[in-house]
């Protein structure tokens, strides 16, 4: 597993969506028998970025809505 402790990721929602679509397509092409799992994983990644944990850890700069 990659070490993320010292890395900083910078992207917009649009960049994230484009990269995730590319990743999803690449994974399905490489592992067509795992398509359902790959799609569920991509949905989980989207859900995570909308989660309370992301808000709690202040992982976004703008565009948040108050709950």
N, C-alpha and C positions, 0 to 999 in steps of 0.2 A: 504494500500500500504506500502511496506517495506521502511524503512528509509535508504537511500544510502549515505547521506551526509558525514559520517565518515568512510565508508567502502572503502577498496582498493581491486580491483579485479586483479588477476594476472593469465594470461593464454596465451598459444601460439595459433596460428591459428588452429593447429591440435587439441589441447584440446578443443577449442571453438567449432569446427565442431563436434567432438565426443559428447560433452555435448549437443549441440543443436540437433543432431540426436536422442540422448536418450530422450531428453525432448519432441521432436516432436512425437516420437513413443508412449511415455507414455500418452501424451495429446490425441492423436488419439485413443488410446485404451480406455481411460476414456470417451472421448466425440466424438465418431465416426460420429455423425451427424454434427460436426463442423470441419471436416477434412479440407475443403477448407480454412476456416479462420485460422486454425492452420498452414497450409503450407504457407499461405500469411504472417502470423506473423513471421515465421522463415525466410522467404525471406527478410522481412523488417529488421530483426535483422542483417542479413548478409550485407544488403545494408548500414545500419547505420555504421557498422565497416569499411566500405570502403568510408565513406562520408568525405566531406570537414570539417564538424564539428569535427570529430574525429581528423583530421590532425590539424585543427586550435587550438584545445584544447590540442594538443600534448599528445594524449592518447596512442600512440605507441612508442616503443623504436627503432625499426629497421624494415627494409623491406618496408619502404615507397618509393614510386616513386614520383619524382617531377612532378608537373602538369604544 
